[in-house]
């Protein structure tokens, strides 16, 4: 799979970038960049695809995404207004020797992991105001806040690991993958056949199946399953709808099938998942 390579320019008189992106500039294609990304959601909600992981995002969520890890944030409704605060920085933005200092060991270890993580609990509460400070700071203060934030993340275990050691060999744009993901996000609540999605990609079914599995690290139907379960989780935690109704609204026609796939993804039943958020 070939991925859009996004070029990120540092802020003027800074070695890294810290910016707010709003609709329509918030919406991105499936892309990657060598810069590490620390991103918090300021407004809106939707579905994120980070490496091979599908999850929902909402206001105040904070993600840390390794350099060259492909990702895509897609809002739930076309008319929704979204905005995010994003910090982009490279591993050597401080100079080649800075991370070799003994005091930087924690940050060096954090950056060596090819992970995508979702910050949780006290860690998220610490990083959210720090990012707001970082956005308005200038000069040395801005750099020190970034170092402090990375040190805080590196010494904590209060995060959810989304993807680990995801390797994407692509270096350019392939329109097929954008079509596949875009079509899937729009139609995952409907019955989707391999014939249908292979036609979208302009491939034969065997070619499409190999293409998708090789690059997303899962089958296409596992990908659709993850989109549907993510949608069900959003309904379970944001509404009081009966679980059976949520089953049908998440693209399933069989309670047994929904229950089985929910357990496969979340390692608990839908009722247990809802109960932990009550």
Phi, psi and omega in degrees: 000133178257138192239145176297126176268114183266134178264125181247121178266135177294159176294158179299132179063023176227156179270358180210175184245142174218109188219159171259129176246131179240161175308132007267357184288345177291323184291129181233156170281175172297115190211168173211167178204155182293340180289143167289153184228125172247116190228134173236144182274120179267326183204138177100174178205162181175211183237137178246142172242111182238110188062240178254015185253133177251131178206163174276155170231152181212175181303136179078000171293145179231124179245145170241121188239126181294159176297141179064019174265114183297144180204166183201121174254125183233124180288157186284330184231135183303328184272356183290141175264129182232152172211150181221153172252122187233133171251126177242131177207151178263164182295334183249022183294342178267357187109157188293335187261350189299315183289348180278350179293141181305325181292344183260011185302318182297314180292320178301317179295319179299317185283341179284344180276132180268061190247160163242130182228154175246118182289146183222165171051226187295327179300314179298320181295330178283321186281327182304305179293330178296321179294323178295320176297317182299324183296324184262347182288163178224158173062219184299324180301321180296316180295317181295324178294322177296315178299317179298317180296316179294322177296320179296316178294318184294335181263002183252157171242015183267067177209161177254124178284119183268317180209150186223129177052046177277121183253125179238105184282358188289152180228359184215187183270133171236112183301336184298316185292324178295319177297317182298310184291317180298315179297320182294318179296329182277336191234012185292343178274357179253161173297126180236128180256159176297324178301316183295310184286329176295324178293322176301319181278354182060045180227162169286162181299312179300318180296315179299314183299317178293317180302312184289315182295320182296324190257330178262353175069019175203164178287163180296322181288332172293324177296315177298319176304314182296322177296317182291318181293323176299319178295319179297319179298321178297317179291324180295326185263344184247355179225169176252019181299146175301146184298325179297321177295320178296323176306309182290326181285349180260013174095008181257145176251357181227126177298320182298318180294316178299312182299317180296314182290326178298316179295323179299320185275315188257353179058032174197166181281162177302320180293323177294321178298314180295320185297324183289346178260354182281000000 
